[in-house]
Amino acid sequence: MLKISELRNREVVNVVDGKKLGTICDLDVDLENGRVTAIVVPSGGRFCSLFGGGKDYIIPWESIVKIGVDTILIELPGPTDLKR
C-alpha cells in the first residue's frame, strides 16, 4: 500500500526526454469509483499554484511507468505540455 504523503516526496521524471518535472503537489481523484486519475506537479518549481502564475502539469495515472523509492517515472511522448 502506498500513502499520498509518500508520493509527495518523490521526484517525477519523464523517461522519454529525461526531464525532471518536480514533485507531486496534488492528485485528481474519481470519487465515484475511488480511483486516482492523475497526479499534479507544479510547473517552474512553485508550490501548487500558490506562488507564480504558471500552470500545473496534469499527468494521467496511466502514464506512470514505475513508482520507485525516491522517483516516479512517467512516459509522456513529445513535449511535456499537459497543463491546467
C-alpha positions as CSV (number, residue, x, y, z in Angstrom):
1,M,0.0,0.0,0.0
2,L,1.2,3.5,-0.8
3,K,0.2,6.6,1.1
4,I,-0.4,10.0,-0.6
5,S,2.2,11.6,1.8
6,E,4.8,9.2,0.4
7,L,4.1,10.2,-3.2
8,R,4.5,13.9,-2.5
9,N,8.2,13.5,-1.7
10,R,9.2,11.8,-4.9
11,E,10.7,13.4,-8.0
12,V,8.6,13.0,-11.2
13,V,10.8,12.3,-14.3
14,N,9.7,11.8,-17.9
15,V,11.6,8.7,-19.3
16,V,11.1,9.9,-22.9
17,D,13.2,13.1,-22.5
18,G,14.7,12.7,-19.0
19,K,13.0,16.0,-17.9
20,K,12.6,16.4,-14.2
21,L,9.1,17.9,-13.7
22,G,9.2,18.3,-9.9
23,T,7.3,16.7,-7.0
24,I,3.7,15.9,-6.7
25,C,1.5,18.5,-5.0
26,D,-1.9,17.1,-5.6
27,L,-4.0,14.2,-7.0
28,D,-7.1,14.1,-9.2
29,V,-9.5,11.5,-7.8
30,D,-12.6,9.9,-9.3
31,L,-14.7,9.9,-6.1
32,E,-17.4,7.7,-7.7
33,N,-15.0,4.9,-8.4
34,G,-12.5,5.6,-5.7
35,R,-9.5,5.8,-8.1
36,V,-6.7,8.2,-8.7
37,T,-7.0,9.5,-12.3
38,A,-4.0,11.9,-12.4
39,I,-1.1,13.3,-10.5
40,V,-0.5,17.1,-10.4
41,V,3.0,18.6,-10.5
42,P,3.5,22.4,-10.3
43,S,5.5,23.8,-13.2
44,G,8.5,26.0,-12.6
45,G,9.3,24.8,-9.0
46,R,6.3,26.5,-7.5
47,F,4.2,25.1,-4.7
48,C,0.9,24.1,-6.1
49,S,0.0,27.3,-7.9
50,L,0.3,29.4,-4.7
51,F,3.3,31.3,-6.0
52,G,3.7,32.3,-9.6
53,G,1.3,32.4,-12.5
54,G,2.3,29.2,-14.3
55,K,0.2,26.2,-14.9
56,D,0.4,22.7,-13.3
57,Y,1.3,19.5,-15.1
58,I,-1.6,17.1,-15.1
59,I,-0.2,13.6,-15.6
60,P,-2.7,10.8,-16.2
61,W,-2.2,7.9,-13.8
62,E,-1.9,5.6,-16.9
63,S,1.3,7.4,-17.8
64,I,3.1,6.3,-14.7
65,V,5.7,3.6,-15.6
66,K,7.3,3.0,-12.2
67,I,7.0,4.3,-8.7
68,G,10.4,3.9,-7.1
69,V,11.8,4.7,-3.6
70,D,12.5,8.4,-4.4
71,T,11.4,8.8,-8.1
72,I,8.2,8.4,-10.1
73,L,8.9,7.6,-13.8
74,I,6.3,8.7,-16.3
75,E,6.1,8.3,-20.0
76,L,4.8,11.3,-21.9
77,P,5.7,11.3,-25.6
78,G,6.5,14.7,-27.1
79,P,6.9,17.9,-25.1
80,T,5.6,17.9,-21.6
81,D,2.7,20.3,-22.1
82,L,-0.2,18.7,-20.2
83,K,-1.2,21.7,-18.1
84,R,-4.3,23.0,-16.4
